Amino acid sequence: MFLHLGKDIVVRTRDIVGIFDLETSTISNTTRNYLAVAQKAGNVIDVSEEMPKSFILCCEKDGKTTVYTSQISTATLLKRSSFPGVVSKITSP
């Protein structure tokens, strides 16, 4: 399966390590530092034309990690990803 992240960017769902909300996850210094290091290493791809709302961490078979920033919310990405068990746990009270 594939997940459309925005623009013309599509990733394999099996390569996705996590989908994170930028606003809440960047409260942590660890996350901010990780994103800064990934940016400096050239491992961040911006697929948003607007202010990004989420970032998607992907790891390929060769171990290469890529961070995609997207203007699409985490809830919408999870619904698109076909991970129904994950979505129901997030959206259920």
C-alpha positions as CSV (number, residue, x, y, z in Angstrom):
1,M,0.0,0.0,0.0
2,F,1.0,3.6,-0.5
3,L,0.3,6.8,1.2
4,H,0.0,10.2,-0.5
5,L,1.7,12.9,1.6
6,G,1.0,15.9,-0.6
7,K,2.2,17.3,-4.0
8,D,3.4,14.4,-6.0
9,I,5.0,12.5,-3.0
10,V,3.8,8.9,-2.3
11,V,5.5,6.5,0.2
12,R,5.1,2.8,0.9
13,T,3.2,2.3,4.1
14,R,5.6,-0.4,5.1
15,D,8.4,2.1,5.2
16,I,6.6,4.4,7.6
17,V,8.0,4.4,11.1
18,G,5.6,7.1,12.5
19,I,3.3,9.9,11.7
20,F,3.7,12.8,14.1
21,D,1.9,16.1,14.8
22,L,4.5,18.9,14.4
23,E,2.8,21.2,17.0
24,T,2.7,18.7,19.8
25,S,5.8,16.6,19.1
26,T,8.2,19.6,18.7
27,I,7.6,20.6,22.3
28,S,10.3,18.0,23.2
29,N,13.9,19.2,22.8
30,T,14.8,15.7,21.6
31,T,12.4,15.9,18.7
32,R,13.5,19.4,17.7
33,N,17.2,18.3,17.8
34,Y,16.4,15.2,15.7
35,L,14.6,17.3,13.1
36,A,17.5,19.8,13.0
37,V,20.1,17.1,12.5
38,A,18.0,15.4,9.8
39,Q,17.6,18.8,8.1
40,K,21.4,19.4,8.2
41,A,22.0,15.9,6.8
42,G,19.6,16.6,3.9
43,N,17.1,13.9,5.0
44,V,14.1,16.2,5.2
45,I,11.8,16.6,2.3
46,D,9.2,19.4,2.5
47,V,6.0,18.4,0.6
48,S,3.9,21.3,2.0
49,E,3.1,24.5,0.2
50,E,1.8,25.9,3.4
51,M,2.8,25.7,7.1
52,P,3.4,22.0,7.8
53,K,1.2,20.2,10.3
54,S,2.8,16.9,10.5
55,F,6.0,15.0,9.8
56,I,6.3,11.4,8.6
57,L,9.4,9.4,9.5
58,C,10.3,6.7,6.9
59,C,13.0,4.0,6.9
60,E,13.8,2.1,3.8
61,K,15.3,-1.4,3.6
62,D,18.8,-0.1,3.2
63,G,18.4,1.8,6.6
64,K,18.1,5.2,5.0
65,T,15.7,7.4,7.0
66,T,13.8,10.3,5.4
67,V,11.6,12.8,7.2
68,Y,8.7,14.3,5.1
69,T,6.9,17.4,6.3
70,S,3.3,17.8,5.2
71,Q,0.5,20.3,5.5
72,I,-1.9,17.3,5.9
73,S,-3.0,16.6,9.5
74,T,-2.0,13.4,11.3
75,A,-5.6,12.3,11.5
76,T,-6.1,12.6,7.8
77,L,-2.9,10.8,7.0
78,L,-3.8,8.0,9.4
79,K,-7.2,7.6,7.7
80,R,-5.5,7.5,4.3
81,S,-2.9,5.0,5.4
82,S,-5.3,2.1,5.9
83,F,-4.2,1.4,9.4
84,P,-7.7,0.9,10.8
85,G,-6.7,-0.5,14.2
86,V,-4.5,2.6,14.8
87,V,-7.2,5.0,13.6
88,S,-9.9,3.5,15.8
89,K,-7.6,3.7,18.9
90,I,-6.9,7.3,18.2
91,T,-10.4,8.4,17.4
92,S,-12.3,6.3,20.0
93,P,-12.9,7.7,23.5
